[in-house]
Amino acid sequence: MSRQLDVYRLALELARRVRQVLPAIQRFDRDLASQLRKATTSVPLNIAEGMRRTGRDRGHLLGVALGSAAEVQAVLDVSIAMGLFDPGSGAELEPTIDRICAMLYRLRGNVV
């Protein structure tokens, strides 16, 4: 069911693209890299779980996925502010994250 959703496929694409910046972050801050990895994987995992639930459970899990997507953006922002990797790499991810957030917001609004 979740594999058919554009937002799920986009979240998987985000995970692939974040993996490219992880080594640069991990070189300087393992904890921040770990947090980025966990937040990034949380997005598609919570979408998949949420789409197998109904009512408030579904809305809650989609909200968690939305929060995780926002956390991915925040970790990238912090990493750039700390000079851990090239700002251009993070900027390329921002439109994808924004789109995921918008799609999750709409999807969640249809449930709750």
ABEGO torsion letter per residue (X at the ends): XAAABAAAAAAAAAAAAAAAAAAAAAAABAAAAAAAAAAAAAAAAAAAAAAABBEAAAAAAAAAAAAAAAAAAAAAAAAAAAGABBAAAAAAAAAAAAAAAAAAAAAAAAAX
